[in-house]
Amino acid sequence: MGAGGRGSNPAIPIAQGTVALGWRFAWEPGALRWRNAPSAKDVSGCSWWDCGRRCLLDGRACVEWLLRAKVGPNANATQLAGGWRRGPGARYYGAGDDDGTVRAAAAGGHVAVRVTASGSAALTGLSAQQLAGQRVIYSYSGLTPPASLISLIEHGEAAGVIFFGQNISSEAQIAGVIKQLDQAGASPLNPVQAPLLLMTDQEGGQVRRLPGRPYLSEKQIGANPLPQAETLATEAGQGAAANLRGVGMNVNLAPVLDVYRQAGDFDDQFGRSYSMDPDVVSVLGSNMIKAQQSGGVAATAKHFPGLGAAAAGQNTDEGPVTLDLSLATIRSIDEVPFQAAIAAEVKLVMVSWAVYPAIGARPAGLSPNVVQGELRDRLHFAGVTITDALEAGALEPFGSTQHRTMLAAQAGMDLLLCAAQDVTQGQQASGELAAGYSNGTLNGPAFLASVNRVIALRQSLK
């Protein structure tokens, strides 16, 4: 925020035995391409994998998620409404995509099947409105969350809440609010029993919503010799995690990984960039990410593919911003720290609202070329994407909350950040998502894949 079809490979039947959940695979045209070597569960009882966690077909490393497909030869109406598809009873690996969607190739063609990530709620039990709610972050004004927001959470129609300075009078006060929200989330009416995503912007320096750590801005950290700066970045991540966890929050919309270009520009004027050197930004940002996440708080790398070239007056919160950079520059400078963040296993990436003509004509968060092309396909990010504030001035040419929501979802954004401090905004976004899912305007398997990613993130924060 501002300072304020991946081929049509033939299906491979899963061998007899139990397949451990908790990994994901992706297909590329012509060959398998596996993502992110595993760090926990192995795959058992499947002849396609050996104990070294490599695919026996081509020797590549295992992938981050392995999803179980739900497909029934006689799927009933309820199952079909919930995302099941009629097909053979056997389970298949099939042509999938970067969203973790599985497509089972069956007699008569490809059959889309339902996927459920390890540990996630059974999506067949969620209504369209509840599915949509898993993709919306709400906000509210004042110190007390309104009854409408509490009700949405109780009924499983919200993924989380973002907090601003206006919502916080003291650590004790906001801790009490978060306890109330957590209690609402534990309601028996809520089919998604997983922690809410409770987030804020705690970057350090001028951009802090909670009092306390991290005290130093990214600029102040980056001004030190690299060894000392690395230590300070780690300490900033540790401090942010302890501070947020202390009041019950579990997501920090930080660090900023923009590579600023000149003194006093958009990022630098607020101390929001570590350096003009993408390698320095990479090292320091990765240190902060690892420290935060080790402390139980999910980190968010922002603002992809980078706002470092924005001049002082180019603020996407206030109006449209175009950064006319070559694709070579974007990839060799601005995206470099995000590559490092992905290698550091950052859990979320926030996509900017600037337009990058070398990649696409729309703001990045509304552009499939950016979200799917650059972030998912080129950099292989498999985590959760989140928009910048949906009410931002940069999106004024794109009309209503509903229209912005639809474009962002079609571009591949997982979470919609409704930060206008008005619950109605989130309800409008959620309503549009539910309608798009129900009437087929939004791709069903991709929609469910986004929901699965969000729920997996929530469960990782227990």
N, C-alpha and C positions, 0 to 999 in steps of 0.2 A: 504494500500500500504506500501511498505518498506519505510525506512527513506527517501530515495530519493523519481385406479379403486376400487374404495373404496366400495366394496360390491355390491350387486345386490338387494337392498331393493325394494319392490314394490313401485310404484309411488303413491304419495298422491296428488290428484287434489286440486288446489287452490280454495278456496271458492269464491263465488261471492263477488264482491266489489273491492275497490281499494287497492292494496298492496303498501305501501310506499317503495320506493327504498332507498338504502344506507346501506344494511346489507348483510352479507354473511352466508351461512350455509355449513356444511360439514357432510357427512354421514360416519359412520364407520360400518364395518360388524357387523350385528346383532343388532345394536342399534344406535339411534341418538346420536351424541355428538356435543354439541354446543360450539361455541368459543366466548370468549371475550364479556361480557355483554355490551349492547349498551350504548351509552352516548348521543345520540341525538334523532333521529327520532323514532317514534313508528310505529307499524304496524297497519293499520286500515282496517276494513272491512274484516278481515280474521278470520274465526272461530277457526283456529288452534292456535291462540295466544290470551292471555287475556291482560288486560290493564297493568298488572304487568310485561309484556314483558317476559313471560315464555311460553314454548311450552305446550299446553294442552295434547299432547300425552304422554309426560313423565316428564313434570315439569321442564325441564332444561331451563337455561337462554337463551334468544335470542342471536343471533350471530352477528358478526360484519357487514356482508354484506348480503343483500338480493338482488339477481340479477333477472332481468326479462328475461325470456326465449323468444326467437323469433323463432317460429316454425309455418310453414304454411302448410295447407293441399294441396295447389297447388303452392308451392314455384316455382318461375320462375328461369330461368338460371342465371340471375344477382344475385338474392338472394342466390342461391346455391353457386355461386362463392364467395359471400361475407360471407359465413359461416352459412347461414340458412340450415335447413334440412327439408325435407318433413315429415309431421306428422300430428297428430290431431290438430284441431284449438284451443282446450282448452290448457290452460297453466298448467304446472305440477311442483311440486317438484319431483325430482327423484334422483336416485343414483348419487351423485356428487363426487367431490374430493376436496383436499385441495387447489386447484388452483381456486376454485370458479366456475368451470365448472358445468353446469347443464346437466344432462342426463334425458330426459323424457322417462319413460317406457310407450310404446304405444303398441297397438295390433301389433303383429309380432315381438316384441322385443324392445330393447332400441333404442331410437332415439336421436342422439346427437343434441342439439339445441344451438342456438346462445345466448350469454349472453352479457348484457350491464350493466355496473356498473352505479349507480346513478350519473348523471352529466357528464358521459364520452361521448366522441364523438360517433356518430352512426358508429360503425365499418363497417357497410355495405357500407359506403361511402369511405372507404379507400382501396387503391390498396395494393397488396402484398408487394410492396416496401415501401409504407407508413406504413403498419403494422410492417414490419421489422424495419423500422427506429425508431419506438417507443421504441425499445429495445437496442438502441445504444447510448452510450455517446462518443462524439467526442473530439479530442484535435487538437491543431495546434501549430506551432512554431512561435516565434517572438511576436511582440506587436500588429499585425494587423491580424484579422481573414481573411483567404483567401476567394475570391469570390465563390469558390466551396462550402465552408461551409455555406456561406450566402444563396446560392441557395438551398442547401439541407434543410435548416431551412424553407425557404420561401415555399417550396413544401411539407412540413410536413413529411420529411424523417429523422428527428433527434429528439431524446428525450432530449438531452442536451449537455453541454460542460463542460469539466474539465479544470481548469486553474492552471498553474504552475508558479513558480517565474519568469521564462523567458517570461511569457506573461504579466507581471505587472511591470510597471516603477513607477507608482504612483497611489494613490486612484482615482484621477481625470481621469487618463488615462483608467484604467480598468472599471470605471463607464461608460465612454464614449463607450467603446467596448460593454459592456453589454446592453446599450441602443440601440446600432446598432443591436445586436442579437435579442433583444425583438421586435424591429420594424420589423425585418425579420419574426419573429414568428407570427406577427399580419397580415401578408400578406393574402389577400383574396384567394390566391392559397393554403393556408394551411388549411386542414379540421379539424385540431386539435387545437382549440383555447383554449389553456391552457398554463400556464407559462412553459417555458423551465426549465429543471433541470440544474441549473448553480452552479457548485460545486468546492470545493478545499479542500486541507488538512490543516485545521487550528486547529491542536491539542493543540498547546501551546508549550512553550519552544523552542527547536531547530526546530520543525516541524511546520512552519508557512509560508504560501505563501503570506499573506498580512502583512504589518507592523501593529504593535499594538496588541491588546488583542486577545486571552489570553496570558499574558506574562509568567506565570508559566507553567512548564511542569507537567505532571501527577505525576512524581516522586517527584517533589518539593511539590505538593499538598498533596500527600500521606504521606510525612514525618512528617506532623503535627499531633497533637492529633486529634482523630476522629471528635469531634464537630467542631473544627476549620477547619479541612480538608473538612468537609461537606460544610461549608460556602464558602470556597475557590473554591470547585468544582462547586457550584451553580454560583458563580461570574464568573468563567471561561466560563460556558455555556452562561451566560448573555452577557459577553464580546464578545464571538465568534459570537453570533447571531447579536449583534449590529454592529459589524465590517463588517460581511458579508452582512447584509441587507443594510448597509450604501452605499455599492457599487453596490447593486442589485443582489447579490448571494443569493441562498435560500437552498442550501444543504451543510452541512459540513461532510466530511468523517472523523468523530470523534464522540465519543471517542474510543480510543483503550481499549479493555476490556481483554487483555491478562494478565494472572497471572504469573508474572515472577518467576523464580526459584532460581536464584543466582545472586549476584552482578556481573555486567559487562556482563551479557548475552545479547542476541540480543535485547530484549526490554529495559533492564535496561541501557545499554550503551548509549542509546539515550534519556533516561528519559521518555520512552513511556509507562510505567506501573505504576499504582498507588501503588501496593502492592504485596507481596507474599501471602497475605491472600485473598482468593476469596470472602469472605464476605465484606471485606473493598473495594475491587474493585467493588463489586456489588452496595454498597451504594454510593460511589463517582461517579461511572459511571452513575448511575440512576439520581443523582442530576444534573450532567452536561446535560444529555439528556433532562430532564424535563425543565431545564432553557433555553436551546437552542430552543426547540420546542415551548415554551411559547413565545419566541422572534421571531417566524415566520420562523425559519430555521430548516429544517429536519435534524435530527441526524442520524448517521450511526454507529452502533456497529460493531467493527471489532477486530480481524480477526477470525471469527468462523471456527472451534470450539475452537480456541485459539492457539496462537504462543508462549505462555509463557515459554514452555519448550525448545525453540530453543536456541542453544548455540550462542556465539558471532558471529561465522562465518557462521551461518545458515540463510542466507538471501534469501528468495524466489525470490526477484528481480534479483538475480544474478545466481541462479542455483537451481537444485532440492533439496528439504529438506524433510527428513522423520523423523517423531516424533513417536518413537516406544513406545507409552504409552498404558497401559491397558485401556480397555473400562471403567472400574470402575474409573480410575484416570481421564480420560477425562470428565466423567459425574459428578464426585464429586468435581472436582477442576476447570477445564478449561471452562466447559459449564455453571457453576453456575452464573457468571456475566451476561451471555446472557439471562438466565432465568429472572433475575432481570430487564434487559433492555426491554425485551418483556412485562413484567408486567408494566413497565413504558411507554409502548406504543411507543417504538422506531419505526421510520418509515422505516428505511432501515437496513439491515444486510449485511456486506461484508464478503464473504467466502474466506478463505485463500487458497493458492496454495500448502501448505504442504501436504504430504501424511501421513495418520493416518492408519497404517495397521490393527489396531483393528476394524476399521470401513469399510475400503475399500482399494483397491489397487491403485486407482487413486488419484491425487491431489483433495483436498476437493471440490473445485469449479467445478470439472468435475465428481463428484461422486454422483449418486442418493442416495446412502446410507447416505451421509452426508446431502445433500440439502433437500431431501424429507424425509428420515428416521429420522435423528436427529433433523433438524431444523423445518421442517413442522409438522411431525407426533408426535415426542416426545415432543418438546417444544411448539408446536402449534403457530409458527410464521405465521401471515397472511399478513405481509407487503411485501415490495419489497426487493428482493435479488439482490445484485450487485457483480460482480466479482472483484477481484483485477486486476491489470493491465494485459491486455491480452497478452502483449509482454514480460512478465516476464520470466526470465531465467529458472524458475522452470518448465515451459512448453516446454522447448526446445525438449524433447523427443516426443512431440505431434504435431510436424510439423507446418504447415502453420496457418496463422490467420484463414483461413476458417475452417480448421479441428478443431482447438481449439474452435472456435465459435459453431460448430455443437455439440461437446461433452458437452460444457457448457450448451447449450440450452436443450439438451437431459437430462442432469442432473437436470434441473429445474431452472436454473438461469434466472432471469427476465431481468436484465440489463447487457450488455457487456461493460466493461470499456476499451475503446481503447485509451490508454494514451501515445502512442509513439510520440505524437506531429506531426502527419502526418494524414491529412484527408483521405488519401487513405486507411489507416488501417481500419478506420470506415466503409468506403465504401465496403471494402472486407467482413467485418463482416456482414454488412447489406445485401449485395448481397447473401451471403450464407444462411442467415436466410430467405430471401424472396424465394429463390429456395427450401429450405427445407420445407417451408410452402406450396408452390405451388405444389410440387411433392409428398407430403405426407410423406416425411422422418421424419418431425417433426409432432407430434400429433397436429391436428388442434385446438381442443377445449382447450388444454393446452396452446398452443401458444396465442390464443385469451385471455385466462385468464391472462397470463403475461402482455399482452398489456393493459388490463383493470386495472390491479393493478398499472401499471406505470402511466396511464392517471389519475386514481383516486389520486395518489400521486401528480401529477402535479397540479391538480385542487385544492387540499388542500392547496397549497402554494400561492394562489391568494392574 
